[in-house]
């Protein structure tokens, strides 16, 4: 069996690593000319770390990242509204926060090397394979083509009825990485139509994310670094100290927050993975984790059942319900977190503060458990 993976992001590399462990031949193409500094971090929960253990990559992730035990939601003043421990008794691996560049490095070391600056120009399916012509004029024949090329997937158009537009959330996000740690655990602070989050990473750095209600593709509402800091001046520590450590606007990474759900994930010999199939908003911190789970599940099915319609249909039937639950929950949480009305925010904050930690814990467990079809270590 020979597999073509289109897209060299987290999901594509994870699939490459999963197939390599099973001695399955795979080619990987990535349209970007190189991996750039993404200026962002990610938290891999106990569920995802269990999958990484199945790929024999958990130790490398822990070595490059920072173990996180707690997640807190606070108001803008720093008053804790909700606190939840990440640890799961039956999932012994710790949640780990890691710079995206470091996660990509770990995955690249275990995956076939991507061909950069290349994507699919055309493909033609036959009874016993897929003939692919690439954008650089080269060609190849594969048993199955996997679209792991993100929310703006071009492979998605090869699955009839799957190519749908993304949905804009109504808020945008800036991301940055600064030197220093500013407290323990993950902290997300909720303000008026905006949020600030601080996540400790490895190598003594922290990842900061900042959201703002705004029209789609709106220009930044500041002219300089002072204006940027002023926009988020309502936030106390740890956001205040983290922003004080940020020195250059050139270090900002920006994207509008969107999601996308393909009505179908596969057609004969072509299948979608990760954001290409089910991009979710980042409010539950599960987007990359879902892609890694997809990769492990798809690799398992391709090895045990081959690149058959039955295998691809089984993959979608196993993975779609979980992806849709997380997409819907994340969308709702983001809407509530971005409220601007003073009365609505006050009622929300009181309700959250009075919610027992056991209830918050149960909600977290719904997110990190129930990974049907996903092999773990």
Number of C-alpha atoms within 10 A of each C-alpha: 14 16 22 24 28 29 29 29 23 25 31 32 30 28 32 30 27 26 26 17 15 11 11 16 14 21 18 24 23 23 17 15 10 11 13 8 11 16 19 22 27 23 26 25 24 22 25 28 27 24 24 27 17 17 22 16 19 20 14 16 25 18 13 19 27 24 22 22 16 15 16 19 22 23 21 22 14 18 14 17 19 20 20 19 16 20 17 18 8 7 16 12 22 22 26 26 27 29 28 20 18 16 21 18 18 20 27 20 12 20 23 21 16 22 18 16 13 20 23 20 15 13 18 11 17 11 8 11 18 21 18 20 17 16 14 11 9 11 14 12 18 19 20 26 28 24 29 32 28 26 22 15 18 18 26 29 12 20 20 12 14 20 22 14 13 16 14 15 19 16 22 22 19 19 20 24 26 21 15 17 20 20 13 16 19 22 25 26 26 25 23 17 18 24 24 27 21 28 29 32 28 22 15 13 20 25 26 26 21 19 23 21 19 18 13 15 10 10 8 12 11 12 9 12 15 11 12 15 16 12 14 20 13 14 24 16 16 22 26 17 14 21 22 10 13 17 11 10 13 8 16 17 16 17 13 21 20 20 21 22 23 22 15 18 26 26 17 20 22 23 28 31 32 27 24 28 30 27 26 29 26 19 19 18 17 24 23 22 23 25 29 26 27 29 28 26 25 30 25 20 19 19 15 10 14 16 23 15 16 12 18 25 16 16 25 21 14 18 21 19 13 17 23 15 13 25 23 13 15 20 19 14 14 19 15 14 21 20 18 14 10 11 10 11 20 12 11 15 21 11 12 18 17 10 13 11 15 11 11 15 15 11 12 16 15 12 18 19 14 11 21 14 18 22 19 17 12
